[in-house]
């Protein structure tokens, strides 16, 4: 296997893993299971808010 083939497979694998992660995040945001994480805007710019965890 050539380095180019390995790089292409690694790139495809990374793209699939990122897509899967974003799909899970989207589902969690939709169904409310994201632990308080919200995607909003501030001054017209996207903002991801994450609540502080209590110790």
Wavefront OBJ file of the C-alpha trace (Angstrom):
o trace
v 0.000 0.000 0.000
v 1.394 3.391 -0.906
v 1.644 6.356 1.438
v -0.965 8.183 -0.669
v -3.472 5.330 -0.249
v -2.834 5.269 3.497
v -3.305 9.041 3.733
v -6.527 8.875 1.725
v -7.921 6.143 3.979
v -6.870 8.027 7.100
v -8.547 11.157 5.749
v -11.729 9.265 4.929
v -11.714 7.669 8.401
v -11.251 11.054 10.056
v -14.073 12.566 8.022
v -16.387 9.696 9.008
v -15.488 9.991 12.707
v -16.055 13.766 12.649
v -19.385 13.322 10.869
v -20.471 10.697 13.425
v -19.471 12.957 16.319
v -21.344 15.941 14.911
v -24.405 13.766 14.284
v -24.351 12.620 17.934
v -23.924 16.208 19.150
v -26.802 17.370 16.981
v -29.051 14.604 18.318
v -28.085 15.393 21.928
v -28.791 19.100 21.433
v -32.168 18.263 19.904
v -33.321 15.810 22.558
v -31.927 17.753 25.525
v -29.355 15.170 26.590
v -26.314 17.411 25.954
v -25.888 18.217 29.645
v -26.811 21.882 29.323
v -24.585 22.596 26.307
v -26.239 25.121 23.984
v -25.383 26.584 20.606
v -26.482 30.210 20.416
v -25.279 33.492 18.930
v -23.761 36.551 20.523
v -23.415 39.732 18.492
v -24.338 37.713 15.412
v -21.508 35.207 15.928
v -21.971 31.520 16.835
v -21.366 30.691 20.480
v -21.236 27.337 22.260
v -22.045 27.609 25.959
v -21.045 24.877 28.402
v -22.274 24.985 32.007
v -19.761 24.801 34.838
v -19.668 21.465 36.602
v -20.157 21.541 40.348
v -17.562 19.617 42.328
l 1 2 3 4 5 6 7 8 9 10 11 12 13 14 15 16 17 18 19 20 21 22 23 24 25 26 27 28 29 30 31 32 33 34 35 36 37 38 39 40 41 42 43 44 45 46 47 48 49 50 51 52 53 54 55
